[in-house]
Amino acid sequence: MTVETATGARHKFNVELATTPPQISQGLMFRRQMAADAGMLFLFDPHPAVFWMKNTYIPLDMIFIGVDGRILNIAERTIPLTETPVPATGMTRAVLEVNGGTAARLGIKPGDRVRHAQLP
């Protein structure tokens, strides 16, 4: 999958898909590391999504993606092992989780476009 920024940069990620309720519930729990270009893409019917970091050891950037394929908001460097709710700012079609700090490092921001075969 690719994230296209407002500056025209294109950032590719190798993502695992989480589409079923058990996959979405499990997410990246219990993992201790993830490659720099890796991530997990959660796909679901649009709803006001809320995530957390329960049993998740890797600091993550949670990139909330709207129904139009554009980034709604980004929760950067979420704190491992916390149960604090991390909400989207609108109706969410997908969430991309990548290593913490990736969004800032690559200049990924709200409004940028996420390209994947299962997104508009």
VMD Tcl script that draws the C-alpha trace (Angstrom):
set ca {
  {0.00 0.00 0.00}
  {1.06 3.59 -0.55}
  {0.59 6.90 1.24}
  {0.69 9.92 -1.07}
  {1.52 13.16 0.74}
  {0.44 16.67 -0.18}
  {4.03 17.34 -1.30}
  {3.80 14.53 -3.88}
  {5.94 12.03 -1.98}
  {4.85 8.39 -2.16}
  {5.65 6.10 0.77}
  {5.16 2.35 0.33}
  {4.42 -0.02 3.20}
  {4.24 -3.81 3.33}
  {1.10 -4.35 5.35}
  {-0.67 -7.25 6.94}
  {-4.43 -7.02 6.62}
  {-6.80 -7.26 9.58}
  {-10.33 -7.71 8.24}
  {-12.09 -10.23 10.47}
  {-13.22 -9.49 14.04}
  {-10.53 -11.78 15.56}
  {-7.79 -10.21 13.41}
  {-8.96 -6.70 14.26}
  {-9.09 -7.54 17.99}
  {-5.60 -9.09 17.94}
  {-3.92 -6.44 15.79}
  {-0.24 -6.06 16.65}
  {-0.60 -7.30 20.23}
  {2.33 -9.18 21.75}
  {4.81 -8.31 18.98}
  {8.19 -6.98 20.02}
  {9.36 -5.48 16.72}
  {8.28 -4.55 13.22}
  {10.27 -3.68 10.08}
  {10.57 0.03 9.25}
  {8.45 -0.32 6.10}
  {5.87 -2.66 7.65}
  {2.49 -2.06 9.17}
  {-0.98 -3.42 9.72}
  {-4.02 -2.16 7.83}
  {-7.35 -2.62 9.59}
  {-10.32 -2.59 7.19}
  {-13.93 -2.42 8.36}
  {-17.30 -0.86 7.64}
  {-17.22 2.89 8.33}
  {-17.71 3.80 11.97}
  {-16.24 6.19 14.60}
  {-13.21 4.02 15.41}
  {-11.43 3.93 18.76}
  {-8.23 1.92 19.27}
  {-5.96 1.23 22.26}
  {-2.53 -0.20 23.03}
  {-3.47 -3.06 25.35}
  {-0.83 -5.84 25.15}
  {1.00 -3.90 22.42}
  {4.73 -3.54 23.07}
  {5.71 -1.43 20.04}
  {5.07 2.35 20.09}
  {2.83 2.99 17.09}
  {1.53 5.76 14.88}
  {-2.18 5.10 14.31}
  {-3.29 6.62 11.02}
  {-7.08 6.88 10.84}
  {-8.41 6.79 7.26}
  {-11.80 8.15 6.24}
  {-14.32 6.74 3.81}
  {-12.73 8.72 0.95}
  {-9.27 7.18 1.51}
  {-7.82 10.34 3.04}
  {-6.17 10.54 6.45}
  {-8.48 11.96 9.12}
  {-6.03 12.16 12.00}
  {-2.86 10.56 13.30}
  {-2.18 9.44 16.87}
  {1.61 9.62 16.98}
  {3.90 7.55 19.18}
  {1.13 5.89 21.16}
  {2.23 4.55 24.52}
  {2.75 0.78 24.72}
  {0.58 -1.31 27.03}
  {-1.95 1.45 27.79}
  {-5.70 1.11 27.63}
  {-6.32 4.80 27.02}
  {-8.80 5.18 24.14}
  {-7.28 6.56 20.91}
  {-10.17 7.91 18.79}
  {-10.58 8.88 15.16}
  {-11.92 12.35 14.41}
  {-14.62 11.10 12.04}
  {-16.13 8.12 10.27}
  {-13.28 5.69 9.71}
  {-12.98 3.09 6.93}
  {-9.48 1.89 7.87}
  {-6.61 2.34 10.30}
  {-2.95 1.96 9.36}
  {-0.59 1.16 12.23}
  {3.12 1.77 11.65}
  {6.13 2.15 13.91}
  {5.96 5.18 16.20}
  {7.57 8.26 14.66}
  {7.07 7.10 11.06}
  {4.42 9.70 10.19}
  {6.58 12.61 11.39}
  {9.73 11.19 9.77}
  {8.01 10.83 6.38}
  {5.87 13.98 6.58}
  {2.57 12.07 6.55}
  {-0.29 14.32 7.63}
  {-4.10 14.52 7.76}
  {-5.51 15.01 4.28}
  {-2.90 12.78 2.62}
  {-4.24 9.96 0.44}
  {-3.88 6.25 1.27}
  {-3.89 3.91 -1.73}
  {-4.80 0.24 -1.35}
  {-6.87 -2.11 -3.48}
  {-9.60 -2.21 -0.82}
  {-9.85 1.56 -0.34}
  {-11.48 4.14 -2.66}
}
mol new
graphics top color blue
foreach p $ca { graphics top sphere $p radius 0.5 }
foreach p [lrange $ca 0 end-1] q [lrange $ca 1 end] { graphics top cylinder $p $q radius 0.2 }
display resetview
